Amino acid sequence: MGRVTILEETTKNPITLMGSRAGICWGSDTADQNKNYKRGLECLSSGHGRVMEYVNVEMVLDGYSARVIREWYTHLGGSPTRLQASTRYINYDQFAYVVPPAVAQNKEALARYEAMMHSISDTCRYLEESCHIPREDAAMLLPLGMCTKIVDKRNLRSLVDMSRQRMCRRAYHEYRSLFGDICAALREVSDEWEYLTEHYFMPKCEAAGYCPEKKSCGYYSQERNAQAERSVRT
């Protein structure tokens, strides 16, 4: 299981901050935090996404596969930055790894999968200890399924945009799980973060009102049909 740790540098009250920054440019009273909060909500409901770039999010993502972290790196909007656990200096003897659900549910597949991971670990150790191969070269054997750790810094707008793709039901299962963990961790920071994760972190079909994918999973139309049936009953 992966773990998301929200660092203390993360903006605690993001909606209030957004309203304060907008108020400066509007010549408004920014000393009143309640007014800032209401102004921040207005910015969000009006689609003024630029103010979201002032909200800082810093977190540690630990225990997710190198594969999903590689996909995480494709979201570069809003000047995010990150550091990742080194394969030159960290000893990955008996490294942790992610087991896909499809493999975990198949006894024979799981046995073969785990045996391969142990073989890779044993080979890395042999190359380093017996052949005196530098760790950075032996680490080339490490698979994308190995667990890794990064320190990530980005803003709210980047995360909201990422949620459109990565909370989609057709996204890779581990990435969807990672995003669920991020939402759960942010909700613990403050009530304002709870509001944002509930109302702005969602797949693009829910945000747009339809699915723009050529190969849709069909969820949105199914959900809308179910809502229509519920409204008829009531």
N, C-alpha and C positions, 0 to 999 in steps of 0.2 A: 504493500500500500504506500502510495506517495504521501507527502506531507507538505503543506503550504504554511509558511511562517510569515506573517505580515510584520515588517520592520517598523520601528518607532518613527522613522522619518515620513511615513505615509500620512497624508493629510487626514486628520481625524474627522473634520466636518466639511466634506467636499462641496455640498450644495451651498452652504453659507459662504465658503471661499469664492465660489463662482459668482455669487451675487455681489460680493464685495468688489471683485475685480471689474465686473460689468458696471457697477455703480460709480467707480472712479471715472470711467469714460462717459458716463451719462450725467455727471455732475450731481449725483444723488447723495443722500446721507448714508455713509458707510459705517458710521459709529454705532448704529442700531443693528444688532445681529439678527433680530427677527425680520427686519426689512431686508437684510442681505439674504436671508434664507428664502423669503418669498420671491425676491428678485431672481435668485438662482433657479427656483422652480419655473419661473416665467421663461428664463433663457432656455431651459431644457424643453419645455412644452412648445416653444417657438422654433426649436431646431437650431438654436445658436450654438453649434458645437464647438466653436473656437474657445469658449470659456472652459470647456472640459480639459483643455490642454494645460491649465494651471493646476490641476489636481494631481499630486504626486503619489505614485504607488511604488513602494519598494518592498520586495519580498524574496524569500528563499524558497525555491522549488527543489525538493529533495526526494529521491526515491522513484523518480520517473525515468523511463527508458531514454537512452541517447537518441533513439529514433524520434520520439515525440518532441524532445527538446530541439532537435534539428528542425522540425516543422515550426516550433515556437519561434525560431530565429527568422522565419520568413516574414513575420509581422514587424516591419521596421518603421512604420509611420509614427510621427510624433516624437522623434528623437529618443527612442528607448536605448538602453545599453545594458550589458550583462557581463558577468564573469562566470566561467564554467570550471568545474573540478578538473584539475590537470591530469593528463595521462602520462606526463613526463615524470612527475614527482610522487604521486599517490601510489601506494602499493595496492594493486587490485587482486591480490591473492584471495581466492574464495569470494569473488565479487558478487554483489547482490544483482538480481536480474528480474525482469518482468515476465510473467507467464501469461500469454493471451488466454482468455476464457475458453476459446475453442480447443486449445491444447489441454488446459486444466481439466476439462470435462472428458477427455479421452485418456484412459489409463495407460495404454500402450504408447500413445504419442507423448504423454507427460514423462514417462520413463526415458524415452529416447531423447527428448528435449533436455531434461536435466542431466543426462549422461553427457551430452555434447557440451553443456556449459561447464561441467566439472572437468572434461577433457581439455577445454580451452584454458581453464585456470591452471591445471597441472602443467600444460605445455608452456604457458607463460612463465611459471615458476622454474621449470627446467631450463628454458632459454636463459633466464637471468642468472640462476645459481650455478648451473653446470656448464653452460656455454659462455657465460659472462657477456651476454648480449645486453646492451643498454636497455633500461626499462622503456624508454620512449620508442624503441624498435620492437620489443616484445609486445608492447601494447597494441600493435597493429592487428593482433589476433582478436582483440576485444570486439564483441558483437554489438550491434545496435540495440539489442535487448538488454544490455547491461544497465543498471541503475546509475544515474549521475546526479549532480547537484549544481545548481546555478544560483547566482544572486542577480535578480532582475530589477531594472528600474524603467518605468514607463509612466504614461499619464492615462487619465480616465478615458479620453477619446480613443486612444489606441486599444484599450481593453474592450470598450463597447464595440468598436469595429471588429475586433477579433472574435467577439462572442457571436457575431452574425454568421461567421463561417464555422466556428469550432463547437458551437452548441447545436448545430444542425444534426439531425438524426442520421445523416449519411456520413458524418465526420468519423474519423478513426476513433474506436471505442476508448482508447486510453486518453486521447486528447479531450474527449467529452467528459471523462471522469476528472481529468486535471482541471477543467474549467469549473466543474461542479465544486471541486475542493477550493478553488480560488474564491468563488462566490460565498461559500460557507465561511471561509476565513475572514473575508471582508465584512460580512454581516456582523461579526463579533466586534468590529472596531467601533461602530457607532450606529445609532438609529438612521443617520443620513445614508450610510453605506447600505444598510438593510433596504432602504427605500430604492436606492439606485440599482441594486442587484435584482430587486423584484420587478422594477419597471423598465429597465434599460438593457439588461443583459439577457439577450434572447436570440434565437435563430432568425435569419433574415425573413423567413416566411411569416413569422409572427410580427415582425417590424413592418413589413411591406403590405401585409394583408393578402398575400398570395405567394406561391412558390415560383421563383424565377428559374429554377434548375430545369435543364432539359430532361433529366431522369429524376423525377421527383419521387420521394419515398411515399407520397400520398397522405402523410400525416395531417397536413393542414386542411385539406379538403375533408378528410374523415372527421377531424375535430370540429370543423364548422358545421358539418352535417349533424354531429352529435349535439352541438349547442342549439341548432335549429329545432331538433326533436325535443330537447329539454324545454325550450321556450314554448313549444306547442302544448306540451303537457301541463305547463303552469298557466 
